[in-house]
Amino acid sequence: MPVVVIGAGIIGTAIAFELQRRGRPAILVDRSEPGRGCSFGNMGSIAVTEFLPASRPAIWTQLPKWIFSAEGPVRLRLGYLPRLAPWLVRFLLAGRHSKLRALEDAGAALCARVYEDFMALLSAAGLLDMLSTAGCLSLYATDAELYSDREHLEALRRYGIAHEHLDRAALEALEPAIGPRISRAVLFPQNRTIADPYKLVLRLVDRFVGMGGRRETGNAVSFELTQDGTLSGVRLGDGRRLNASAVVVATGIDTPRLSKSLGDAIPLETERGYHTQIMDPGVTLSHSIIWPSRAFMVSPVAGGIRVGGTVELAGLDAPPDYRRAKMVVACAREALPGLQIRDTSEWMGHRPALPDTVPVIGPSAKVRGVFYATGHGHLGLTYAATTARLIGDLVTGRKPPLNLTPYRVDRF
């Protein structure tokens, strides 16, 4: 029987492709078209430098002024606070000093494997041309801004992740479009960019189907088990049953709906993110850029540039507030004074966030034959190939190259 992979974003698609190329027939099922969730609107960055837990003491001191400000990098809609409170408590507890180093180690261990796994995936799919050769520039207007980022840069040194400090002259030589307000930068050469993250999903699906994989459109609503509690299939909302030797749940923010039915509680929350795609920006960038003090990113993707950033905590049902997207574009123009806002589109998506920033990758604690790959937050694209490698090893009975204890589903 095949392996059923639920969720056709970059995580689920990479897993289905990996299983199929290993000779394990797979069915990729999603209630909508592949890649239409976060994989459609992410910033295209392979961000191996961004593994620090979101919750840590340095962030706690900033949160009160951020979350209640309309223009802060983190925005909380007050009406959502009662529902968010349990997750927020777990978030604060995750940032205790006694926890931080283990969480950093877990994120860094995944990041250390990213290019080995991503290059293998892209090579097997014939898609190496989709990965840029340029890195990412982290921008600073003042010495104080650079000092404020010291915790991040010290962690990069500790884990041996390459980065290079640049003065204004060196920065201007790399990216002339960056304005004089920015006095220095740090180059992250390993933070490369996928030219079009949505197209990457579509191409992987095409390769998967070309190898004999099967794609189904449908809403997975329940699991079917044998008398001894082993998984035997998946039931779709229209009544269809998909027989399965194993199931991988890679449904992002929708995962708790399915995991609760098996007794696996996964405390996922949506971090709503916004972007503006600008097809005629009037400037050219080779590198992606981030400005940590302004919490935005600009990436050269999808035939133009994409401006995104910030976090909004408002749940799944609240309507988008596209003032968030416009605010980030205004910040980007401070760094890129020549930026023109022409031929644009705006987007909002739901990043699946766990309170400790570490994804769930591994088997169900309750039902044999079920595996989870969820909660990747801002690093879904970054961790996609490594997650596919690890899940592929578990499903096919190989020993994974990492100790998966930090990513277990029952750690909360």
N, C-alpha and C positions, 0 to 999 in steps of 0.2 A: 504493500500500500504506500501511497505517497506521503510526504511531509506537507502539511498545510501551513503556509505562512500567512498570518492575518496582518494586513497592513502593507500598503504599497507605497510608502514613502521611501526615502533613501535607505533607511535601516532595513525594512522588510525586503525591499527589492534586492539589496546587496546580499542578504541572507539567502533568498531564493536562488539568486544567480550562483552563489557559492555552493549551495547544496546540489544544484543541477549539474554544475561542472565537476563535482566529485562523484557523480553517478547516482545520486539519490534523487529520484523523481520528486518534483515539488509542484504544489498548486499555490499560486499567489492570489489572494482574495482581498478585495477592498470594496467598500460600499460606494466609492466614487472612482474617478479615473486616477491612474497612478500619478504620484507626485504633486497632487493638488493641495496638500497641507503645507506644513513648514518647509518641505522640500521645494516648494514653488518659490517661496519668498525669502529664503535665507540669504546670507551675505556672501555665500560662495567661498568662505575662508576655511582653509585647513589650519585651524588655530591651535597648534601644539603648545603655545605659550600660555593658554588660558585655562589651566587646570585648577587654579586655587579655589577653595570653597567659597561660595558667594557669601556665606555667613562666617564672619570673623570679627574680632573686636574692633578693628579699624573701620569696618563698615557699620557696626552698630551705632557708633557715635554720629554717623551721618544720616541714618535712616529717619529719625524724627523730622528733620527739616526737608528731606527728600519726599517722603511719601505723601505729605499733605500739601506739597507745592505743585501747581499746575505745570511748572516747567522743570521740575526735578527729574533726574535720571530714573527714579523709581516713583511711580504714582499709584496710590491706593484710592479706589473709589470707596468712600466711607460706608456706603450701603452694603458693601461686600465684606466688611470687617468681621461680622459675626461668623460667617461661614469660613473665612480665612483663618480665624484665630487658632484652631488646633494645629494647622500646618505652620503657622507663624511661630508658635511655641516650639515645635520641633526644629524649625529653622534656627532659632536662637540657641537652643541646646546643642545643635550640631557645631556651632562655632566656638565652643569652649576650648580653652588652651589644651586640655587633655585629649581632645579629639582631633585637633587640626592637623598634626603631622601625619596621622594615619590616613586622613582624607586626602591630603596632598600626595602622599605616596600612592594611593589608589589611582588618582587622576594622572599623575606623572607616569605610572606604569603603563597605562593605556597610551598616553602620548608618545612614549618611547617606542611603541610598536607601529605607530600610525603609518609611516612611509613604507616600511617593509610590507605591510598588508595592503596599503592603498595602491602602491605601484604594482603589486601582484594582481590585484583586482582589475585595475585599468588595463594592464598588459593583457590579461586573459580575455578581456572584453574588447580589445582593440581600441581603447579610448584614451591612450596616453596623451593625445593631442589636446585634451580638454584641461590639462593641468598647466598652469603658468610656471615660468621659471623665476619670476620676481617674488620678493617677500612682502612683508608688511612694515610700515613705518608708524611708530608710536610718537605722537607729537607733543611738544611741551613749549609753552609760551614763556615760562619763567623758571628760574631755579627752584622756586617753591613748588611748582607743579611737578618737576622731576623728583624732588624730595618726597612728595606725597605718594609717588609710585614706587618708593624704595622697597616695600614689602614684596611686591611682584618681581622686581628685578633681582632682589636677593634670592628669591626662590628659584629663578632661572639659573642663577650661578650655582646654587646648591645642587640642582639636578643636571647641570651640565648642558643646558639648552642654549644654543648659540644666539648671541645678540651683540650688537656693535653700536657704541655711542657715536653720534654724528654732530658736528657743529653746523652752523648755518650754511657755510660754504659747501660742505659735503652734501647737506640736504638739498640745497638748491641745484647742485649738479645732478642729483638723482631725479628730482621732481620739481622742475621750474614753476609749476602751477601753484605750489604752496607759497602763500603770501608771507610778507616780512614779519607779521606778528609772531610767527613760529620761529623761535630762536635756536632750537635744537631738537633732536629726535633720537630714537633708538631703533635700529633696524633689526627686525626678526626675520632672518633669511629663510627659515623653515616654514613660516606661515604663508604658504602659497595659496593660489586662488583657482577654483574651478570656473571655467569660462562661462558656463551656464548650468547652474545646479539642477534646474528643472529638466533641462535637456539630458543631463546625465542620467536621471531616473528613467526617462523614456528610452534612452539607448540601452540601458541595462535590461529593461523589460524586453526590448526587441531581441537582444542577445539571448536572454533567458528562454523566450519562446522559440527562438531559432534552434536552441539545443534540445527542444522537446518539452520544455516547461509549459505548464498550463495556467492560464489566467482566468479568473472568474470575478464577476461583479456581483456583490451581494453583501448583506449585513450579517456578520457572524453574531448570533444571539446566545448560543449555549453550546456546551460540550456534551458529548455522549460517552458514557463510561461502561466498561464491562462489569460483571458482578464482583470481580475482585478489585475494582476501583481503578483499572487501567484505562487510559484514554482510547477510544475507538473511532471517534469522528467529531465533526463540527456541524451544527445545525444552523442554517441561514434563515433570515427573517421570512423568506418566501416559502419556507418548508423544505427546501432542498437539503440533503444530507451529503456531506463530503467525508468519505471514509479516510482515515488517517492513521499512519503508524506513529506519528508525532505531530505536535502543533507548536508553532512558534508564534507568540503574541507580540507583535511589534506595532501596536496601534496608538502609540504616543499618548496624548492626554485622555484618550478613550479607554486605556488599558484597565483602570479600576472597575469599569462596568463588567468586564469579563473575568478579571482575577477574583473579584468578590464571590462569584458563583462557585469558585473552587476553594474558597477559604483563604486565599492569599490577599492580604490587605496591603495595598501599595499606596502610600500617601502622596499622590501626584497632585500638583497644582499647575494651573496655566499661567505662564508668564507671557502676556500678550505683547507681541513685538510688531513694530511698524516699519515699512520702508517706502521710499519714493524712488521709482525707476525713472531715470532721466536719459532719454535717447539722444538728445541734442544738447550736451552740457556746455559746449564751448571751451572745455579744457580737456587735456589728455593726461591720464594717469597710467603708469606701468605697475606701480605698487598699490596695494590696498593701504588705507591710512586709518588710524584710530587716534582720537584725542581723549585720553582717559579722563581728564577733568571735566570734559563736556559729554562724555558717555555716548559718543556716536562713532560710526564707522562709514567709510566710503570705499566701495569696491568696484573695480572695472569688470563688470559682468553683464551678460545678456545683451551685448551689442551696444552698451552705453555705460553709465555708472549708476550704482545703487547706493542710496544714502539710508542708513538705518541705525537703530539703537534704541535705548531706553527700555524700561520694563513697566508694564501696566498690570496691576493686580485688580481684576474686575470680574473674573469668572468667565464661563463659556457663553453666557447668554446676553450680556450687555452689548449694546451696539458699539461699533468702533468709534473712537474719538480721533478723527484724522488731524486734529490740531497737533497731536503728538508727532505725526509725520512732518508737518510743516515746521514745527519747532526744531526738529533735528536738521532739516534742510537749512534753516536760518543759521544754525551753529556751523554747519559745513561751509557756508559762504564766508565765515570769518577766517577759516583756514585756506579756502580756495576763493580769493576775491574775484577771480574771473568766471566763476561758475554761473552758467545761465540756466534758468529753469524753463526749459522748452521741451515739448513732446514728452509729457510725464504721465505716470500712473501711480496710484497709491494702493497699498496692500496692508492687511493686518492678519496675523496668524498666531497660533497658540503653541508656544514652546512647552513641552512636558517637563516640569521641574520637580525634582525631589529636594527635600529640605537640606540634605547634606551634599548636594551637587554631584554625587556619584551615581552613575546609572545602575539599573538592575539588569544584569546579564547572567542568566543561568536557569536552572530547573525550578519548577514549582516545588514548594515545600510540602504540598498536599497531594498532588496527583502525578503519578508516573507518566512520562511521555509529553508533558507540557513544559515549555521553555519560555522565558520572558526576555525581551530585548527592548527596554523602554527607559524613559526618564533621562534622556541625554541632554536635555536643556538646550543651551546655546551651542552644543558641540555634537549635534547629530551628524552633520556631514563629516566632521573631524573623526569621529569614532566609528563611522559606518563600516569601513572595511575591516577594522579590527574586531568589531562586534560580530560581523559575518564570519570571520575566521574562528572566533571563540565558540559561537553557536554551532558552526559547522563541525568543529571538533567534538562538541558534546553530543550532537545528534548522531554522528557517525562512529562514536565510541573511541575516538582518539583522545590522548591526553592533551589538554590545552597548554599553551606555552606560558600562561600566567596562572597564579593561584587566584581562583575566582571567589574566594571567601569574602573579600570586601564588597563584592557586587551581588551578594545573595539577596533573595527576595524577602527573607524573614529577618533581616537585620534591624528592622525598625521596632 
